[in-house]
């Protein structure tokens, strides 16, 4: 009987000790969380605290971390600004001679000088590659700000198709669009059109003459899907997960012009808007890329 009483007393004592330390730990964690919140909002924290307490020491370390993070963020913003200015300067310096060379080529072309059209084609290609690299670097450094809003999908697709139509016409490739005019989704029309244009450009590039490109819009509960399906050469199974990487080009793409940035830029633009891109393909039978935008 005495042993049972002793055990009950010990059990009660353990419970009291557990409750005491639990209350202390809860108060400590609440204090740290509240202080962290105040630190994040730039408010003073340490006034009135006992310098010998664990809470004070923890808050002091948090403030040191916060100072380091703020300093690094400021340095990062400064580097972005400097990089933006450098890119703008390089762009200006390169585009000026490119424009002059284009002008001279047009003058030579009018005089039927042999090789002038070839030079012009190479200049157009250089201009395209330069613009692709500039857009890529700006997206990487978050210099480009997307402005999503509720917009009609058909208008965005029209912009993309209009920019690629001549290339498709030159290869006698038919482009079909299946999209209800009432479908709206939150997105940035300008940049989303560029992402879709990159998908269409790939489709035209790797689809033989007299081929077909189908654009379909399928509304869902959470996402609206924009499918771009072609009858091109397709992608090898072991490459399907690599094609969205920067400068990545598949084996079937080795004979076509390009830098391997189109799909990378398209994915980057869509991801920045909270969406994603999926793909499926079968060699020799074509590919299907799907842009998923949040409703």
C-alpha positions in Angstrom: 0.0 0.0 0.0 2.8 2.4 0.9 4.6 1.6 -2.4 1.4 2.4 -4.3 1.2 5.8 -2.5 4.8 6.6 -3.2 4.3 5.7 -6.9 1.2 8.0 -7.1 3.1 10.8 -5.5 6.0 10.4 -7.9 3.7 10.2 -10.9 1.9 13.4 -9.7 5.3 15.1 -9.2 6.4 14.1 -12.7 3.1 15.5 -14.2 3.5 18.8 -12.4 7.1 19.1 -13.6 6.0 18.3 -17.2 3.3 20.8 -17.0 5.6 23.5 -15.6 8.3 23.0 -18.3 5.6 22.7 -21.0 4.2 26.1 -19.9 7.7 27.5 -19.9 8.5 26.2 -23.4 5.1 27.4 -24.8 5.8 30.9 -23.4 9.3 30.8 -24.8 8.2 29.7 -28.3 5.4 32.3 -28.3 7.8 35.0 -27.3 10.3 34.0 -30.0 7.6 33.8 -32.7 6.2 37.3 -31.7 9.7 38.8 -31.7 10.5 37.2 -35.1 7.3 38.8 -36.5 8.3 42.2 -35.1 11.8 41.8 -36.5 10.4 41.0 -40.0 8.4 44.3 -39.8 11.4 46.3 -38.6 10.0 47.0 -35.1 12.2 47.2 -32.0 12.2 44.0 -29.9 14.8 43.9 -27.1 13.5 46.8 -25.0 12.4 45.7 -21.6 13.9 42.2 -21.9 16.3 40.7 -19.3 19.6 40.3 -21.0 20.4 37.1 -19.1 17.4 35.2 -20.5 17.5 32.7 -23.2 14.8 34.6 -25.1 17.0 37.7 -25.2 19.9 35.7 -26.5 17.7 34.0 -29.2 16.3 37.4 -30.3 19.8 38.8 -30.5 20.9 36.0 -32.9 17.7 36.4 -34.9 18.4 40.1 -35.3 21.9 39.3 -36.5 20.5 36.9 -39.1 18.0 39.5 -40.2 20.7 42.2 -40.6 22.7 39.7 -42.8 19.7 38.8 -44.9 18.8 42.5 -45.4 22.3 43.4 -46.4 22.5 40.5 -48.9 19.1 41.4 -50.4 20.3 45.0 -50.8 23.5 43.8 -52.5 21.4 41.5 -54.7 19.1 44.3 -55.8 22.2 46.5 -56.5 23.7 43.7 -58.6 20.5 43.3 -60.5 20.4 47.0 -61.2 24.0 47.0 -62.4 23.3 44.0 -64.6 20.2 45.5 -66.1 22.2 48.7 -67.0 25.0 46.5 -68.5 22.5 44.5 -70.6 20.9 47.7 -71.8 24.2 49.1 -72.7 25.4 46.0 -74.5 22.1 45.7 -76.4 22.4 49.3 -77.5 26.1 48.9 -78.6 25.3 45.7 -80.6 22.0 46.7 -82.1 23.4 49.9 -83.6 26.0 48.2 -85.8 23.5 45.5 -86.6 21.0 48.1 -87.8 23.7 49.7 -90.0 24.7 46.4 -91.5 21.1 45.6 -92.2 20.8 49.0 -94.0 23.9 48.4 -96.1 22.6 44.9 -97.0 19.4 46.3 -98.3 21.3 48.8 -100.4 23.5 46.0 -101.8 20.4 43.8 -102.3 18.9 46.5 -104.5 22.0 46.5 -106.7 21.8 42.7 -107.1 25.1 42.1 -105.4 25.8 38.3 -105.1 25.6 37.0 -101.6 23.8 40.0 -100.1 20.6 38.0 -99.4 22.7 35.3 -97.6 24.3 37.9 -95.4 20.9 39.4 -94.6 19.6 36.0 -93.5 22.6 35.5 -91.2 22.0 38.9 -89.7 18.4 38.1 -89.1 19.5 35.0 -87.3 22.0 36.9 -85.2 19.4 39.4 -84.3 17.0 36.6 -83.2 19.7 34.9 -81.1 20.7 38.2 -79.5 17.0 39.0 -78.5 16.6 35.4 -77.2 19.7 35.8 -75.0 18.6 39.2 -73.7 15.1 37.9 -72.8 16.6 34.9 -71.1 19.0 37.0 -69.0 16.3 39.4 -68.0 14.0 36.6 -66.9 16.8 35.0 -64.9 17.5 38.2 -63.0 13.8 39.0 -62.5 14.1 42.2 -64.5 10.9 41.5 -66.4 7.7 42.0 -64.4 4.7 40.1 -65.5 1.3 41.7 -65.0 -1.3 38.9 -65.0 -5.0 39.9 -65.3 -8.2 38.3 -66.4 -7.9 38.2 -70.2 -9.4 36.3 -73.1 -7.3 33.3 -74.2 -8.3 33.6 -77.8 -6.7 37.1 -78.1 -3.4 35.9 -76.6 -3.4 32.9 -79.1 -4.2 35.3 -82.0 -1.1 37.3 -81.1 1.1 34.2 -81.1 -0.3 32.8 -84.3 0.0 36.1 -86.1 3.7 36.3 -85.3 4.4 32.8 -86.6 1.9 32.6 -89.4 4.3 33.6 -92.2 6.8 30.9 -91.3 4.0 28.3 -91.3 2.8 29.7 -94.7 6.2 29.3 -96.2 6.2 25.6 -95.3 2.5 25.2 -96.3 1.7 24.1 -92.7 -1.9 24.5 -91.6 -2.7 26.0 -88.2 -6.1 25.2 -86.7 -7.4 26.9 -83.5 -10.2 25.5 -81.4 -10.9 28.0 -78.6 -14.2 29.4 -77.4 -14.2 33.2 -77.5 -15.6 33.4 -74.0 -12.8 31.6 -72.2 -10.8 33.8 -69.8 -8.0 33.1 -67.5 -5.6 35.2 -65.4 -2.4 35.7 -67.4 -0.1 38.4 -68.9 -1.2 38.5 -72.6 2.1 39.8 -74.0 4.4 37.3 -72.3 2.0 34.3 -72.5 1.7 35.0 -76.2 5.5 34.9 -76.4 5.5 31.5 -74.6 2.9 30.1 -77.0 4.8 31.6 -79.9 7.9 29.7 -78.9 6.0 26.5 -78.8 4.5 27.3 -82.3 7.9 28.2 -83.6 9.3 24.8 -82.5 6.2 23.1 -84.1 6.8 24.9 -87.4 10.5 24.3 -87.3 10.2 20.5 -86.8 7.1 19.8 -88.9 7.7 18.9 -92.6 5.9 20.7 -95.4 2.1 20.3 -95.7 2.0 19.4 -92.0 -0.6 20.4 -89.4 -0.5 22.3 -86.1 -3.6 22.2 -83.8 -4.1 24.6 -81.0 -6.9 23.5 -78.5 -8.0 25.2 -75.3 -9.5 22.9 -72.7 -11.0 24.6 -69.5 -10.6 22.6 -66.3 -11.6 23.0 -62.6 -8.3 24.5 -61.5 -6.3 25.1 -64.7 -7.1 26.0 -68.3 -5.0 23.9 -70.7 -3.7 25.3 -74.1 -2.5 22.4 -76.2 -0.1 22.9 -79.2 0.0 19.6 -81.2 2.0 19.1 -84.4 2.8 16.4 -86.9 6.5 16.8 -86.7 9.5 14.6 -86.2 8.8 14.1 -82.5 11.1 13.8 -79.5 13.1 10.7 -78.3 11.7 9.2 -75.1 15.0 9.7 -73.2 15.0 13.4 -74.1 11.5 14.4 -73.2 12.4 15.4 -69.6 15.5 17.4 -70.8 14.0 19.6 -73.5 13.0 22.5 -71.1 16.6 23.0 -70.0 18.5 26.0 -71.2 20.5 25.4 -74.4 19.2 21.8 -74.7 18.5 20.5 -78.2 17.4 17.0 -79.1 19.0 14.7 -81.6 16.2 15.3 -84.0 16.8 19.1 -83.8 20.5 19.0 -84.8 19.8 20.0 -88.4 17.5 23.0 -87.6 18.4 26.5 -86.6 18.0 27.5 -83.0 19.8 28.0 -79.7 17.8 25.8 -77.4 16.2 28.6 -75.5 12.6 28.6 -76.8 11.1 25.9 -74.6 13.2 27.1 -71.6 11.8 30.6 -72.0 8.3 29.3 -72.5 8.4 27.3 -69.3 10.0 30.2 -67.3 7.2 32.6 -68.4 4.4 30.2 -67.5 5.9 29.1 -64.2 6.3 32.8 -63.2 2.5 33.0 -63.5 1.8 30.0 -61.3 1.3 27.6 -64.2 3.2 24.8 -65.7 4.0 23.1 -69.1 3.7 19.4 -69.8 4.7 17.5 -72.9 4.3 14.2 -74.7 5.7 13.0 -77.9 6.3 10.0 -80.2 9.2 9.9 -82.6 8.0 10.2 -86.2 4.4 11.1 -85.2 4.7 14.5 -83.6 4.6 16.3 -80.2 2.0 17.9 -78.0 2.9 20.7 -75.5 0.3 21.8 -73.0 0.4 25.1 -71.2 -1.6 25.0 -67.9 -2.7 28.4 -66.6 -4.5 28.9 -63.2 -8.1 29.8 -63.5 
